[in-house]
Amino acid sequence: MEILIEQFFNGLAAGAIYALITLGLALIYGVMKILHVAHASVFTVGAYTGLFLYTLTGSLLLAALGSMALCAILGVCIERYVYYPLLKFPPYVSLISSIALLIGLEEICRLIAGPEVRSFPGELPFPAFTIGDFTISSTITATFAITFAVLLLLWFIMTKTELGLAMRAVSQDMEIAASLGVHTQKTVAITFVIGSAIAAIAGILVGIYYNQVYPMMGTVPAYKTLALIVVGGMGSATGAVLASFLLGVAETLLIGFANIPLPRDALAFIAMIIILMWRPAGLLGRKGGK
């Protein structure tokens, strides 16, 4: 029973990290209808920037703020100079460009930081908890707390602010939103800022949680997050978060507890196939994508 509880909490922590990575991708797809595969490379840049700033300053807070700022700028540049000029072309053009950008940014990280795996020695200032004979580590506690804080802040923005109203309007129909006075370009840019800043947080958390940062660390998340937003429902941030937690728990319990002889990363795609056979629009998606 103790092993089951331990694996369950490990699964929730993995799901929380998946949720942070997937959330930005779901937001960006919601407003631009672009599969932003390069979002995973922003996540990698965030991890490296956080590691560099932490090594330089010794402060995780400054490292996180600096990483979020750099990734936000990178996200806006990608939107403005890569995706925006390609909106007039079919969607697959933007997808191909995004994959090329993912590979290119990974190679830049490799050239600058080197190909070796680097450790991230930071310790998050959160307490550990003991439940019976099982201890929830401070890293898992931090992962839960930070993810909850990000989700709560995003919920407030989306439901209680004019920016959230504008983002929801643009996600439903960009042209109609523009005709009603919504500054669509500004709204899209802010969405990239938010999504990229969240990716930076996720990159730092992954670096600390697994104590490693390396150039290709975004490759598997790039395609796994695509599966998660499909499972959750294309454009549904809530569905993406739900799918992320379900996948994290399922991966950990099936692989770590039940010893299912399958590659861990294959489960996301198996889940995608099963869910789409049952609900073609995803868990919380609607027919027609609206």
N, C-alpha and C positions, 0 to 999 in steps of 0.2 A: 504493500500500500504506500509506503514512504517513497518508493521508487516512482510509483505512478504519480503521486503528488508533485514530486520533484520534476518529472518530465512534463507534467501539465503546466507548471509555472515557467519552465524553460520554453515550452511551446507558446505560451502567452507573450513572453518576452520577444521571441522570434517574430510572432505575429505583429507585435507593436512596431518592430523595426520595419517589417514589410509594409505596414500601414503608412509609416512616415515616407518611405520611398515611393509608394504607389500613389499617395495622396496628391502630390504635385502633378504627377502624370495625368491623373483623373481630372484635376482642375483644368489643366491646359487643354486636354482633349475636349472638355466640356465647352470651352469658349471658342476654340479654333478648329475643332474637329480634325486635329493633327495628332498622329501617333508619335509623340515626342520621345523616341527611343534614346536620343542623346541625353535625356534627363539623367540616365544612369552615369554618364560621364561627368555631369555636373556634381552628382553625388561623390564621385571619385575625387574630383577637384576639391570639393569641400573637405573630404577626409585629409588630403595632403596639406591643404591650407591650414586646417585646424592643428595638424601635427606640427607643422613648421612654426606656427605662432605660439603653440604651447611650449615647444622647445626654446623659443626665443624669449618668451615672457614668463613662463611658469604658471600662467593663469588660464584655466579652462574657459572662464567667462570671456576674457579678451579673445581667446582663440576662437570661440564660438561666434562672437560678434563679428570678428574680422572675416571669418569663413563665410558667414551668412551674407555679409556685404559684398564680398568678391563674387560669390555665386549668384547673388541677385543681379549684379552688373553683367555677369556672363550670360545669365538667362535673358536679360533684356536685349543684349547684343545678338544672341541667337535668334530671338523673335524678330528683331528689326532688320537684320542683315541677311538672314537665311530664310526664315519662313515667310515673312511678309511679302518679299518679291515673288514667292512661288505660289501664292494663293490663287493666281489666275490659271494655274496648271492643275491637272488631275491630282487627287490626293496621293497617289503612289510616288509622285515626284518628290513631295515633301518627306515621305517615308524613306525613300532612298537617300535623300540628302541627310536625314537624321541619322541613319545608320553610318554613313560616311563620316559624319561629325563625331559620332560615338568613337569610331576607330581612330580618327585623327586626334581627338583630345586624349585618348588613352596613350597614344604614341608620344604625344607631347609630355604627358606625365612621366612616361618611361624615360624619355630623353633628359628631362630636367632632374628627376629624383632618382633615376636608376631603376633597373629591373628587379632588384632584390626586395624581399618582403621586409618592411620596417615595423617595429613594435611601437605601440602607442601606450606609453606608461602612465597616462593620466588616470587619476582616481576621482570619481564623481562624489561630491560631498553629500551622500544620502545614507541613511541608517540601514542596517540589516535587521531582519525580523526573524524570530524563531517561532515556528508553529510545531509544537510537540518536539519530535526529534529532527525536524526538517528546518533548515535555515534558508531564508530568502536573502540572497546576497545583495550588497549595496548597489551593484551594477544593475541587477534585475529591478530593484526598487527604483533606481534612477530612470531606467528605460520606461517603466510604467508611468512614473510621475511626469516625465518630459512629454511622452506621447499624449497623456491625458491633457496636459496643459496646452499643447499644440492643437489638439482636437477641439478643446473647449474654446480657445481663442478663435479658431477658424469658424466654429459654429456661430459664435457671436458676430463675427464679421459678415457671414453669409446671411444671417437672419435678422440682424438688428441695425445694420448700417446701410447707407445709400450705396456704398461700394458693393456690398453683397447683392443688393437689388439690381445694380447695373450688371454685375457678373452673371446673375441668373437670367437677366433679359438678353444679354449677348449670347449666352449659351443656348437659348431657345431660338433666336433668330437675329443674327447680327445686323442685317439690313433694316429690319423693322425697328430694332433698338436704336439704330443711328437716326432713322427718320423721326423718332420720338425724342431726340435730343440727347441721347446717351453718347458720350465721347468713347466710341468703341476702341480706338487705338490706345487711348490711355488705360482703359479697363483691361485690355489684353496685356499691356505692358505690366500693369500692377499684378495681374494674375501670374505672369512669369516671375516677377519679383518674389511673390509669396511662395510659389511652388519651388523655386530654386533655393530660397532661404531654408525651406523645410528639408530639401535634399541635403543641404550642408549639415544641418543638425543630424540627419540620419547617417551621413558619412562619418561624422565624429563619433556617434554612438556605436556604429559598427566597428570602427577602429578600436575603441576602448573595450567593447564587449568581447571581441575576438582577439584583441591585442595584436592586430596586424593591419597594415595598409600597403597596398601594392597596385601597380598600374591597371591590372585586369580585374580589379575587384568589382567593377560595375557590369561586367559582361553577362554573368548569369542573372543578376537583378534586372538587366535591361529587358530580357525576354520573359522572365518570370512575372514582372510587373505588368507586361502586356497581357499575359494570361489572367492575371488578377483583375484587371479592369474589365476584361471580357466576362469573367465569371461574375463579378459584382454588378455588371450592367454598364454598358458604354456610357461614359459621361456622368455616372452616379458616384460621387465622392463617398457617400454613405455605404453604397454597395462595395466599393473598393476596400474600404476599411474593414467591413464585415468579412469579405473574402480573405483579406490578409490575416486576420486573427484565426479564422477557421483553418486556413492553410498552415499557419504556424503550429497550431495545436495538432492538426492531423499529421504533419510531417514528423513532429517530435514523438508522438505516441506510436505511430505506425512503424517508424524506423528505429527509434531509440528504445521503445518499450516492447512492442509486439514483434520486433525483428523481422519486418516484412522485407523480403529480398529484392528491393527495388532501389534504384538511385534516388536520393532525397529530392533532387531537383526535377525529377520526372513527375512527381506527384501533382505539381501545379498544372501541368499540361493534361494529365489524366483527369484531374478534377474539371478542367475546362471542357474536355470532350463530354464528360458525363453531364455536367450542368447544362451545356448547350443542347444536348439531346433531350433534356427534361424541360428546360426553359431557354429557348433560343435567344431571348432578350437579356439573359443573365438573371442573377438573384433579385436585384431591385431595379432592373431595367424595364423600360416600357416599349411596347411595339412601336416601331418607327423611330426609336431613339429619342423620344420626347417625353 
